[in-house]
């Protein structure tokens, strides 16, 4: 009798899980394995071209310093964007979770999520209009200040960081918000009644308790930013060559899919290695 | 039931004989897919036209290789015609089927890149230049030399396309080298290293270019002649300049894939594409230079293309692009990537 119930449970579990696993297989595993296969070929395996299995694509990464330099540049960009997003996003999440209540919280939430509803290209192009020389920002600043200011932020690393932070900020706000809301207000009151200063409460109570949320948001931002290509290309101008744009070039401009796939997998490996190296710290933050 | 099937089969066969649907493979928005042109062709011959597009020459070749029988007319840049012929992708053209062939510029029809192995594999359709265009608001006097791209006065307001091959070719011309026989790649690298700090951003499409130019980001930038005529028609204050060092010339031909099943209708379409009646109307909207001498003669005096080809000294300075070997292409790309990464 017991076995049949277990069998039924298993059947139910399989039925409920199968859409998710099917989706993972079709949308993640298959394309990823196709790309892994491409990365070991000498040429794309269609159109009657000659191809054979080779390691040359991975070797190409180590033959010049170009790719490593660019990867380092992209990792730095990822760190900066993540740091700025956390510094800007955490206070926002605090206000949402603990300060405002009711209707105004809903309105603020809407404002946070709003960027997600617009196409990312549209967002970047609107930033281009704002940032470019004699653009919206330049004119606004010049209208306020009496002397002539030339901001000229467009086509600089600053422009790339602004665009990326704007795109990814909601992640860190939402994850921190969830973590902050789970903190019992009475804990903070207890700390206060025991004479803890505001800074002590922040450092010893709120930050440790909300660390899982902050870290989850940071990881969600760091990984896509390292591989980003659209924002650097459109906002970075001649300085906008990053690891992601080089991969895009291989697929779109030069039609060298194998090299592009190999570069992508190296990026994946490096990001996984960084996350693995950071995991002890992350674990400690969680407990 | 049988009779019904038979009649429908007959109807289908009848349509096949009298009205073909031909499939054209081309860049998007490049002449062959103009609505009025297709409508006029359908009215004349009864054949209908369907388009498919590519975004790079490599993609075009891949599509021809992987979809035999899917295309009837394909646009191939003369630098790639020999490769397509060698792979058996396209057929030699039967010039007797092209009524306007006698009017085509003999030097283009006899172009050695379009005639690999001595037979014509692509009907010369249009040609154009990649050179520089300047904002007439910034330049009181037109520059005469490519060195304007390196002029510190325009630092931060210069642009070129993000394309390794083209960047190398421009540097080669500025150094007095032949773009098809580059001898000193180190000198080119040094020249491009000097050029990069001048650049504000790279442009990638005509639309891009127009926006940057109208926003005042560009004072001088590389550009295509056909696009320049379109931008001028839209009212942008620009001038297209062919400097004394020369300009990069390209020649596009229309070919018929070996696997095409509608070769007659395909030839008729190519004939319409080199028809002066078509070209004069296209030119008014902004077009590259036609290969048909009668079509050029029929253009109004003010036409951009008419003025461009009228000056034989300009045409003499053009360096037509030859096929580039894969090794060279890769070397240029690597050089370009290294330079960009070092920024």
Interface residues (C-beta under 8 A of the other chain):
Chain A: X44 X46 X47 X48 X49 X64 X66 X69 X70 X73 X132 X133 X134 X135 X154 X155 X236 X237 X238 X239 X240 X241 X246 X249 X252 X253 X254 X255
Chain B: X55 X56 X58 X59 X61 X62 X65 X66 X87 X162 X163 X196 X199 X200 X201 X202 X215 X216 X217 X333 X334 X337 X338 X340 X341 X342 X343
